[in-house]
Amino acid sequence: MVLIKSFLLAASLLSSPKSRPHVQCHPKNPSKPIPSSPPWTKTCYVDSNGDGSDDSQNILKDIHKCNPGGHVVFSAGTTYIIRTASDLTFLKSIDLDIQGTIQFTNDTDYWQANSFYHTFQNATTFFQLGGEDVNVFGGGTIDGNGQVWYDLYAADIYILRPILFGTVGLKGGVISGLNLRYSPQWYNFVANSSDIIFDNINIAGGSKSSNIAKNTDGWDTYRSDNIVIQYGHIDNGDCVSFKPNSTNIVVQGLQCNGNHGISVGSLGQDVGEVDTVKNITMSNASDGTRIKVWPGSQSALSGDLQGGGGGSGRKNVTLCNEYPSSLVIENVVIQNFKGTTSTKYDPLVGYLVCSSPTTCHNITVQGMEGVKSPKGNYQFTCANIDESGLHVNCTSKIESRM
């Protein structure tokens, strides 16, 4: 009788599999259709040890059992503790239905030594999710236990802080309806991937101490193509940052709060790249959108970023002025912004400054009548740029914001 009751209790804790969400891109479609996924052929439920010990092996066991063609369920109301870095780049035609909570431990020594190293800007990730035709959904939470990292980084800026969600080498998939919390650094790193939709992702998790949660970008894309990021809510860091070789990226319908805006950079860090951003709402942001380049000379290690440059910046005005970027920025359209800026730089609301007159071509800025400074008048600082395409009030006075 006791055994029967225990079995019934365990069965009642299992969540019913959720249907794969049907995600549509609107108003902008991706440059190429996202491949559709076949129906499931099997379902696997991931067990949690329930005692704070490592659940990584349980997860790997059931993913292998259901790969390819399966549906892996992380049950609602269950917390899965992750103490081991996991390489999930072998996935194929599989759904990860995360209804519960996945939490990475705060063992900073282990993660600095064992998280996955990606070279670019010293990026590391707790795990790597890749392969072909992978869908992740379920309404659950992935928690990076970031507070210990924020405090540690305040004492040593050279520590390697893992990124919460590493999409690495994924070809085709939808990542939808997840809550991402307390990432030590960027929340999403999309590298060497293509044909992916990120939809309805909720990102939050600031520091609870005086040590700020820094570099907590929502998404950073790198060497990736045909990516859609839409209809999410993002607190902290850059909302989205396009890194080198990001092509055909659509960002639309995001609500971004307390961050640095939409950033294109750090371009030119690696020698030797049609993105669309639409219908984005920014609140308490330092910028609306930014295009950032590295100086035109090699520069050494700076903070937790690797050195680079020479093909095209850091917050080093002297270096950037001495060695203007050689990276050409052209065919850029910025239009239809509206909102009110802070009093800090009033009446200045933006900067349109190129490293030299020869590196910026065909830059159009229009439809900015809805941008207001607190006193009602607005100005842009403009320098080293053809002003014929700038339908804004320009001033040549350059004031450093570094």
SVG drawing of the C-alpha trace seen along z (x, -y; Angstrom):
<svg xmlns="http://www.w3.org/2000/svg" viewBox="-2 -74 51 76">
<polyline fill="none" stroke="black" stroke-width="0.4" points="0.0,0.0 2.8,-2.4 4.6,-1.6 1.4,-2.3 0.9,-5.6 4.5,-6.6 4.2,-5.7 1.0,-7.7 2.6,-10.7 5.6,-10.6 3.4,-10.3 1.3,-13.3 4.5,-15.5 5.2,-14.9 4.0,-17.8 2.0,-17.1 4.0,-17.8 3.3,-21.2 2.6,-21.6 5.3,-23.1 4.4,-26.8 3.5,-28.1 5.6,-31.2 5.0,-33.8 7.3,-36.7 5.6,-40.0 5.8,-42.6 9.1,-41.7 9.8,-38.1 13.2,-36.5 15.2,-36.7 14.8,-33.0 12.0,-30.7 12.8,-28.9 12.6,-25.2 9.6,-23.4 10.0,-20.6 8.5,-17.1 6.2,-15.6 7.6,-13.9 8.1,-10.2 8.8,-9.8 8.6,-11.7 11.2,-11.7 10.8,-13.1 13.9,-14.5 14.2,-13.5 15.6,-15.8 17.6,-14.4 15.7,-16.8 18.5,-17.2 20.7,-19.9 23.1,-17.5 24.0,-17.7 21.2,-16.9 23.3,-17.2 23.6,-13.5 19.9,-13.0 19.4,-15.7 22.0,-14.2 20.6,-10.7 17.1,-11.7 18.2,-14.0 20.2,-11.2 17.2,-8.9 15.0,-11.3 17.5,-12.5 16.5,-12.6 12.8,-13.0 11.8,-13.4 10.2,-15.7 12.1,-16.2 10.1,-17.6 11.5,-19.5 8.5,-19.3 6.8,-22.4 7.5,-23.0 10.8,-21.2 14.3,-22.8 17.1,-21.2 20.6,-22.0 23.4,-22.1 27.0,-21.7 28.6,-20.4 29.2,-22.1 27.2,-20.3 28.0,-20.2 24.6,-19.9 25.8,-20.6 24.8,-17.1 21.0,-17.7 18.8,-16.9 15.0,-17.3 14.3,-17.6 12.1,-19.7 13.2,-20.8 10.1,-21.6 11.3,-23.6 8.4,-24.1 10.4,-24.0 13.6,-25.9 17.1,-25.1 19.7,-26.7 23.4,-26.8 25.4,-26.7 27.4,-29.6 30.7,-27.6 32.7,-30.3 36.0,-28.4 34.5,-25.4 32.7,-27.5 35.8,-29.6 37.8,-26.5 35.2,-24.4 32.7,-26.6 33.0,-26.6 35.5,-29.1 34.6,-30.8 37.7,-33.1 35.6,-36.1 35.9,-38.7 36.7,-36.0 33.1,-34.8 32.3,-31.6 29.0,-29.8 27.5,-27.4 26.5,-25.1 26.4,-24.9 23.1,-24.2 23.5,-23.4 22.9,-20.9 19.9,-20.9 16.2,-21.6 16.0,-22.3 13.1,-24.0 13.2,-25.2 10.0,-26.4 7.7,-25.7 7.4,-28.9 10.1,-27.9 13.1,-29.6 16.9,-29.4 18.8,-31.0 22.5,-31.8 22.9,-32.6 24.6,-35.8 24.9,-37.7 28.1,-36.0 29.5,-36.9 28.6,-40.5 30.4,-40.8 33.4,-38.8 33.7,-40.9 33.7,-44.1 36.9,-42.8 38.6,-41.4 37.5,-42.5 39.6,-39.7 37.4,-36.8 35.6,-34.8 31.9,-35.1 29.7,-32.5 26.9,-33.5 23.6,-32.0 22.3,-30.7 24.9,-29.6 23.4,-28.9 26.4,-27.6 26.4,-26.0 22.6,-25.6 21.0,-25.3 17.2,-25.9 15.0,-26.2 12.7,-28.3 13.5,-29.4 10.4,-30.8 8.6,-31.7 11.4,-31.3 12.4,-33.4 16.1,-34.1 17.3,-35.3 20.6,-36.5 23.1,-35.8 26.7,-36.5 27.3,-38.2 25.4,-38.3 22.2,-36.5 22.4,-35.0 25.3,-34.4 24.4,-33.3 27.5,-32.1 28.0,-30.3 24.2,-29.7 21.5,-30.3 17.7,-30.2 16.6,-30.7 13.7,-32.6 13.9,-33.9 10.4,-34.8 8.8,-36.1 11.9,-35.8 11.7,-37.6 15.1,-38.7 15.7,-40.3 17.9,-40.1 19.9,-43.0 22.3,-43.0 21.1,-43.0 24.3,-44.6 26.2,-47.8 28.1,-45.9 26.4,-46.5 25.5,-43.6 27.7,-44.7 27.7,-43.5 24.4,-41.7 23.4,-42.2 20.1,-40.5 21.6,-39.0 25.0,-39.1 25.1,-37.7 28.4,-36.6 29.1,-34.9 25.4,-34.1 22.8,-34.5 19.0,-34.8 18.2,-35.3 14.9,-36.8 14.7,-38.3 11.2,-39.5 8.6,-40.4 10.6,-40.0 11.2,-42.1 14.8,-42.9 16.2,-44.6 19.9,-45.5 22.8,-45.7 22.6,-46.2 19.2,-45.1 20.8,-43.5 24.3,-43.8 25.4,-42.7 29.0,-41.5 31.1,-40.8 29.7,-38.7 26.1,-39.1 24.0,-39.1 20.2,-39.2 19.3,-39.9 15.7,-41.0 15.0,-42.6 11.4,-43.7 8.8,-44.3 11.1,-44.3 10.6,-46.2 14.0,-47.3 14.4,-48.9 17.5,-50.3 20.0,-49.4 22.3,-50.7 19.9,-50.3 20.5,-48.4 24.2,-48.2 26.1,-47.4 29.7,-46.5 32.4,-45.8 33.0,-46.0 36.5,-45.7 37.9,-43.8 38.7,-40.9 40.3,-42.0 38.7,-41.2 30.1,-42.1 21.2,-43.5 20.1,-43.9 16.7,-45.3 15.5,-46.7 11.9,-47.7 9.3,-48.7 11.6,-48.7 10.6,-50.5 13.4,-51.8 12.9,-52.9 15.7,-54.4 18.3,-53.6 21.6,-55.4 21.2,-55.2 18.6,-54.4 21.0,-52.7 24.8,-52.7 27.3,-51.7 30.6,-51.0 34.0,-50.3 37.5,-49.5 40.4,-51.9 42.5,-51.4 45.5,-50.1 46.0,-46.9 45.3,-47.5 46.1,-45.4 44.0,-43.5 41.6,-46.0 39.5,-44.8 37.8,-41.5 37.8,-42.0 40.5,-40.7 42.7,-43.1 42.0,-43.7 41.5,-46.4 43.5,-47.2 40.7,-46.4 38.6,-49.1 36.2,-51.0 37.1,-50.9 36.3,-53.9 39.7,-55.4 39.1,-58.7 42.9,-59.4 43.5,-56.0 40.5,-56.4 41.5,-59.9 45.1,-58.9 44.2,-55.8 40.9,-56.4 39.0,-53.2 39.5,-52.0 36.2,-50.1 33.7,-51.5 30.2,-52.0 27.7,-52.6 24.0,-52.2 22.7,-52.8 19.1,-54.2 18.0,-55.4 14.5,-56.7 11.2,-57.2 12.5,-57.6 10.4,-59.3 10.8,-60.0 12.3,-62.3 15.9,-62.4 17.4,-63.2 18.5,-66.6 22.2,-65.5 23.2,-66.5 20.3,-68.8 19.7,-69.9 22.0,-67.2 20.1,-64.0 22.6,-62.1 26.0,-61.7 26.6,-61.3 30.4,-61.2 32.6,-59.1 36.3,-58.3 37.2,-60.1 35.5,-61.7 36.4,-58.7 34.8,-55.9 31.1,-56.7 29.0,-56.7 25.2,-57.0 24.1,-57.5 20.5,-58.6 18.8,-59.9 15.2,-61.0 11.9,-61.1 13.4,-62.3 10.8,-65.0 9.4,-62.9 12.7,-63.1 12.6,-65.8 15.0,-67.2 13.5,-68.4 13.6,-72.0 11.9,-71.1 14.8,-71.8 17.2,-69.1 20.6,-68.9 22.9,-66.2 26.6,-66.4 27.8,-65.8 31.4,-65.4 33.3,-63.7 30.0,-62.8 28.1,-64.0 25.3,-66.0 23.1,-65.8 21.4,-62.7 21.0,-63.9 17.6,-65.5 18.3,-66.7 19.7,-69.7 23.5,-69.4 26.1,-71.1 29.8,-70.6 30.6,-70.9 32.0,-67.6 31.6,-66.8 33.1,-63.5 30.6,-61.1 33.4,-58.6"/>
</svg>
